[in-house]
């Protein structure tokens, strides 16, 4: 039997499995269906798969069943422990994956877990790529995500026809490097959201029209993608999630809460990222962990005596 990799990917021959159909995962999977690929999905709550099933996806009864019938399996779940469970445990993907098949983990997870999955996959003559993404719900819907890929370069290149449907992939290096890039990305996004939140609260206190304020500074050094994605939402009090605040706390924790586990572990002191994590954690403590990250402005407002109205 010819193994999936390195046989060229094509809609007529490449079978795809997908686990994790939340805000972003469902939108990403829909691009593959629109391109004509055969897609099987597994969902702990099958009713959530209805929109994808209406597009032609098939529902698998378990991760194992999905793995057996797939050449490429994508995962986009919540936390590292979810990844470990769905991929590595006794009834996980790797227990049933065919030789030559590939796991692509889009979850923002830990570099060390990505390396563990890669080693386990190679032990079964399979492959794994850690490929977390950035761009939120808008990027997922529009197929404009930034994708950070770690693992074997040739496998990333082989997967490019699929990645191109979801956004732009950048090869970052060996297994775990995709996850390290995402952690760095989140550190910078958190800092941008802190500055954006404080700038808007200051401008309002100063009596400025917030939309004029945004228009005035957009073209200068304060302009950023964070402003473009989230500034308008903050002003409009639109805190619907493109990415949950509780996941931002998790992502930042992967950077600032690291302990040295082995000789290759690199611990970096990041005081501003630690403050960013603390502020997002305050949102979770306020019961707002399921809001979008643009809701960070509510923490700054509360510090300044303004009650949140959303």
N, C-alpha and C positions, 0 to 999 in steps of 0.2 A: 504494500500500500504506500502510495506516494505521500510524504508528509506535507503539511500546509506550508511551512517555511522551508525553502525559499521560492516555492511555486508562486508566480505572480498573482497579486490580488486582483480579483475581478468580481463584479456584482453577480455574475452567473455561477461562480464556483466557490467563492469565499463565504463561509457560514459564520455569522457573528452572533455572539451572546452578550447580553448586557445585564448587569446587576447594579441597581441604584438608580431609581427613576424619580428623584426629587426635582426641585426647582430647575437645576441645571442639567442633571442627567437625562431627563426626559427630552429636553430640547436638543441635546447633543445626539441622542439616539435617533431622534426624528430625522436629522439630516442624513443619516445612513439609510433609513427607509426611503427617503425621498430620492436618493441616488440609486435605488433599485436593489439594495442588498437584502439578503434574507436575514432576518433578525429574530432571535429568541430572547425573551426577557424572563427574569425571575423576580418576583416581588413577594415579600412576606404578607403584604396586603394586596391580593390580586386585583381588587377594584381600581387601584391606582394605575394599573396598566391599561385601562380602557382606552385612553386616547391613542396610545401606541398600537393597541390591537386593532383599532379602527383604521389605522394606516397600513395594516398588513402584518404586524408583528405576531409572533406565536408565543404562548405562555408555557414556560417550563415549570414542572412540579417541584424541582429542587435545584440547588447549585450543581449537584453531580450530573443530573440529567442534562442541564444546560451545557456543562463542560463536555460531555460525551458527544454532543451534536454540533460543537462549535470548533472553528479553526482559530478564531480570535475571540477572547473573552475580555470585555471591558468591565471594570468595577468603578463605581462612583458612590461610595458609601460615606458614613459620617466620621468615624474616628479610627485611629490605628487598631484598636481592639476589634472593631467591626471588620476591618481588612483581614486581620489575622484569622478571625473566625471563618469568614467566607472563603478564604483562600487556603489556609494551612491546616485547619482542623480535620478530623477524621472524615467528615462528610462534606469537606470543602471542594473547591474547584480542582485543586491539584490531585485529589484522590481519583479523579475520573478523566483528567485531560489526556488527550491522545498525544503521542510523540510528535514533536514538531509544531504543536500548537503554541499560541502566544497569549499570555495574560498582560493586559494593559491596565494599570491602576491609575485612575485619574483622581483618586482621593488625596487630599492634602494629609500626608502621613509622615512617619519618621524615616529618616535615611537608613537607620540601622535595620528597620523592618523591611525596607525595600531590598537591602542587601541579603537579608535572610530569605526572602521570597525568591530572589534571583538564584541563590545557591540551591534551594529546594527544587526550583523548576529545572535547572540544568541537570540535577540528579535524576530527573525523570525524562531527560532528553526533550524538555520543553524550554520555553523562553519567557522572560518577564521584562517588562518595561515600566518604570515608574514615570508617570507623565501627568503630574498635577497641572492645573490650569488657572489662569487669571483672566478676568473680564466680566465676571458676574453674570446675572441672568440675561442682560442685554447682549453681551458677547456670545453667550450660549445660543440665544435665539437667532442672532444674526450670522452665526458661523464665523465669528471674529475673535475667538479666544486666543490668548497666548498660551502655548503648550510647552512645558519644560520637560524634556525627555532624558532619562538616564537608563543606561544599560548598553547592550551591544549596538554599536553604530549601524551596522548593516541591517539589523532588525528594525531599528527606527526608520531607516530609509525605506525598507520594505513596507512599513506601515503608512508611509506618507500619503498614499491615495486616500486613506481613511482620515488621517489627521487633517488633510487639506479641506475636508468637508466641514470640519469643526472650527478651524482657525489656522494659525501659523505655528508650526513646530520648530523648536530650537533644540538641537542636540547639545546636552550639557556635559556629558562624560559618562563614566561607569555607573553601575547600579547605585542608587542613592543620590546621585547628583541632581536629578530632577527635583527630588524632594527638598534638597538643600537650597536650590534656586527658589522654590516656592516659599520657603521660610524667609529668605532674604526679601522676596517680593512683598510678603505680608508685613515685615518690619517697616518697609518704606511706605506701604499703603496706610498702615496704622499711623505713622508720623504725619502723612498728608491729611488724613481725616482729623487728627488732632488740630493741626493748623487751620484747616478749613472750618472746623466747628468753632474754634476760638475767634477766628477772623470774623465770622458771621455774627457771633454774639456781640463782639466789640462794635461792629458796624451798626447793629441795631441799637445798642445802648447809646451810640453817638448820634443817632437820629438819621442815619443814611437810609436811602431806599436800597434794599438788599439786591434787587436785580440790577440797578445802575452800578452799585458797588462791584458786583460780579463782572459786569461788562467792562468796567473801567480797568480792573486788574488782570483780566483774562490774558491780555497780550503781553504782560510783563513777566517778571521773574516769579510771581506768585501763581501764574497759570499752571495747571496740571491736569492730567487725565482724571485724577480724583475729583477735581472741581467739575469737569465736564460730566462725569458719571453721576456724581452725588450732590453737587451744589444746588441744582434746581430741586431735587427731591427734598433736601433739607429745608429749603425755603417754603416749599409746598406742604411740608409736614407729611411727606409720603415715605413711610418707613417700612413699606413692604419689602420682604427680604429678596435680594439677589444672592446673598450669602448670609447665613445666620450669624449673629453676634457671638453665640456660644462657640461657633466654629473658629471665629477669629481669635477668641481666647485660647482655644486649643492650638491653633497655628502659632501664635506668638509664644505660647508655652514651650513649643518644640524648639524655639530658639533661645529662650531665656531661662528655662527650667532644666537645662541639660546637666546631667551628672556624668562623670567620666566612667564609662562602662568597659572600655578596652583601650589599647594603646593608640588606636586610630581615632578615638573620640576627641573632637576639638571643642573646648569650652571657651566661649567668648563673653566678655562682660559688656552688656548692652543696656545702659541705664535708661535711655529714652524708650527703648522697646519695652522695658519692664514697667515704666510709667504708663505706656500705651495699653499694655495688658491689664494693668490695675484699673484703668478707666473703663475698658470694655467689660472687665469683671464686675464693675459697679453696675453696669447695665443689667447683667445677669442677676445680680443681687436685688435689683429693683424689679425683677420679674419680666425683663425685656429681652431675654436671651434669644427669643425667636424673631425679633425684629431684624431689619437689615442693618449693616454696619454704619450706614449714614445716620442711624439713630444715636450715634455717639454725641451729637450736639445736645441731646436731652440731658446728658450728664453735666456738661458745661453750663447749661441753663439752670439746672437745679443748684449747682454750686453758687450761681449768681442770683439765687432767690426767685427764679421764674418757674412756675409749675408747668409741666408738660401738658400740651393739649393735643392729644392724638388718640 
